[in-house]
Amino acid sequence: MTIQKENAYAFFNRPARLLAGVLLSGALLSGCASVQTAPEEKPRASLSERVQAYWAAVRIGDDVAAYPYEEVSTYPDMTLPTYLKGRGGVVYREINVQSTTLKGENEAEALIDMAYVVPVAGIHEPIRGQLKDRWIKIDGNWYHAKPESSLVPRTKATKPGAQ
């Protein structure tokens, strides 16, 4: 007595096998096509997310983590070591982002409640206050705006991308 192996595809008739082959080939080809396309760019963080992340880093004194959120990080001459040299002195005890408000397409304001001390100046009792914090959009990302200064006015030469 001879035992024949059953064909695994025997229960399919010829047109059903052909259709299954076409569908499988189409699925494989579409998978390959999607691999060949450029990967989608990560969605850019919203204003609120960037404000929260920046102030969380500032709150714990992590200036390295705060740097990429600063407008000055987009300046070619403001490297991380240069940025770090100008930091320090203020120790934040509390920071609460109350709100963020768009002031135009590329400008926004965050309202921050804070308490801080300045040990190097002998101020050890927390000073409480509220800050209207400027943010600007550069190349689609929000950055903590460089504070305006009467000593160093904002000019085209100090803005990113200025000629």
N, C-alpha and C positions, 0 to 999 in steps of 0.2 A: 504494500500500500504506500503511495506517494503522497506526502503532505506538501501542498503548495503554500508559499507565503502569500498572505493577502496583501494586495496593493493598498497602501494607506489612502490613496486618492480614488479608490474604486467606487466609493459611494457618490463621487461627483461625476456628472456626465461631462462630455467634452465641452459644451458651451459654458458650463458653470466653472470648469477649471480655467478656461480662457479668460473669463470675466475676473476671476480671483487673481490671475496673473497680471492682468492689466491694472487692476486696482492696487495690487501690491507694488508694481513697478511705478505707478504714479505716486504712491506714498513715498517710496524711496527717493524718487527724483525731486519731489517737492521738498523733502528733508535736505537733500544735497543743495538745492537752490537756496534754501534759507541759510545754510551754512556759508554760502559764498557771498551773501549780501553783507554789507557793512553792519557791524553791531550797532544797536541803538545807543545813543548817548544817554548816560544816566540823567534822569531828570534833575534839574538844578534845584538846590534847596530853596525853599521859600524864604521870604524876608523874615517871617516870624521864627522859623527854624534856625536861621543864621544868627539872629539877634540872641536867641536863647543860648545857642552854643557858644557864642562869643562871651556873653556875660557869665556863663557857667565856668568858662576857662579863667576869666578875670577874677571871679569870686574865689577860686582856689589858688590863685597866684600862678597859674600855668601860662606864662607869657609865650612860650613856644606854641602852645595850642591856640592862643588868641591871635598870633601873628597873621595866619592866612585869612582872617576875617577883617583885617585892617586895610584901609585904602592904601596906606603907605607900602603894603606888601606888593602892590602892583608897580611901584616905582623901581626902576632899574638900580638906582643907587642906594636903596633902603633894604639892605640884606638883613637876614635874621640876626646876625651878630651886631650889626649897627642898631637895629631896633631894640635888642635886649639891653644895650648900653644905656638907653634912655628910659628904662623902666625901673619901677621900684619906689619905695617910700610909703605908698598908700596900701593899707591892709583892709580889705573889704570884709565886714562882718556879716552883712546881709545884702542881697541883691534880689529884687523882684521886678521882672518885666511886667509892667501893668498893661501896656498896649503897644501896638504898632499901627501907624497911619501913613498911607501913601500921600505924598505932597505933590506928586507929579509922576510922570512915567519913570524917571530915573532918580527920584529923591523921596526919602521917607523919614519918619521920625518915630522913635521909640520912647516911651515914657517909662523911666526906671526909678523905682524907690530903692534907696540904699542907706546903709549905715557903714561908716568906715572910721578908721583911726590912722594917725600918721605918727608912728613911734619915733621916727628920726627927728621930728619937730617937737617931741614931747607931748603929743596929743594922744592920750590913752583912753579917754572917754569917747565912746562912739558919737560921731557927728551924723545926724540924720538929715536926709534931703531927698529932693526929687530932681531928676535930670531929664531934660529934653535932648535926646541923643540922636544926632543926624546920621543917616545912612544913605549911601548913593549906589546906584547900579552901574557897574562897569562890565562891559562884554557879557551881559546877561546875569551876572552874579551881584549880590548885595554885599557892600563893604561898609564897615564902621568908618565914617568920614573923619578925615583929619580935622582936628579942631581948628576953628578960625583963630587967628592971632593978629593982634595989632602990631606986634614986633616983626612977624614974618607973614606979610599978606599973601593970600592965595593968588598966584599969577599963573599964566599959561605955562611958564617954565616949570612950575612945581606940580602941575597936574599930569597924570599918566597920559602918555601918548602925545604930549605937547612937543612941538617942533622947536 
